Amino acid sequence: MKNSGGIEVQLKEFGGDLRRARVSRKITQEQLAEKADLHLRSLQKIEAGQINILLTTLIRLKQGLDCPWYELLPTASQQK
């Protein structure tokens, strides 16, 4: 069973949340990519919701932004 529609929506939502967190901190994509040890193009694809990422990448992004989990994962934070 493939749930690509649901996953694609979630990836786009996460990418938007990541971008909002980055912009609110006045951090460029280049700066965040460097802080999170990512290639710039990878970060651009993540923000566009084009690729799925590993948990370790998510942790590096969170650390690079110095933000709480609920800011990057607001939907997941609201689920019970």
C-alpha positions in Angstrom: 0.0 0.0 0.0 1.4 3.3 -1.0 0.2 6.6 0.6 2.3 8.9 -1.5 -0.4 11.6 -1.5 -0.4 11.9 2.3 3.4 11.8 2.5 3.8 14.4 -0.2 1.5 16.7 1.6 3.4 16.2 4.9 6.7 16.8 3.2 5.4 20.1 1.8 4.0 21.1 5.1 7.3 20.3 6.9 9.2 22.2 4.2 7.0 25.3 4.8 7.4 25.0 8.5 11.2 24.7 8.2 11.3 27.7 5.9 9.2 29.9 8.2 11.4 29.0 11.2 14.5 29.9 9.2 13.1 33.1 7.9 11.8 34.2 11.3 15.4 33.9 12.6 16.8 35.8 9.6 19.0 32.9 8.6 19.7 32.4 4.9 19.5 29.0 3.3 23.3 29.0 2.9 23.8 29.7 6.6 21.4 27.0 7.7 22.9 24.5 5.3 26.3 25.2 6.8 25.1 24.9 10.4 23.2 21.7 9.6 26.1 20.2 7.5 23.9 19.9 4.4 24.4 20.8 0.8 22.5 23.9 -0.1 20.6 22.1 -2.8 19.5 19.5 -0.3 18.1 22.2 2.0 16.3 23.8 -0.9 14.7 20.5 -1.8 13.7 19.9 1.8 12.1 23.3 2.0 10.3 22.6 -1.3 8.9 19.3 0.1 10.7 17.4 -2.7 12.7 14.9 -0.5 12.2 12.9 2.6 14.9 13.2 5.2 16.4 11.1 7.9 15.8 11.7 11.6 19.4 12.7 12.0 19.0 15.4 9.4 15.9 16.7 11.2 17.9 16.8 14.4 20.7 18.8 12.7 18.2 21.2 11.2 16.6 21.7 14.7 20.0 22.4 16.2 21.0 24.7 13.4 17.9 26.8 13.9 18.0 26.5 17.7 14.2 26.0 17.8 11.8 23.8 19.7 10.3 20.7 18.1 6.8 22.1 17.9 8.0 24.9 15.6 9.3 22.4 13.0 6.6 19.8 13.6 3.5 21.7 14.7 1.0 19.0 13.3 2.8 16.2 15.0 3.0 18.2 18.2 -0.8 18.5 18.2 -1.5 14.8 17.6 -2.3 12.6 20.6 
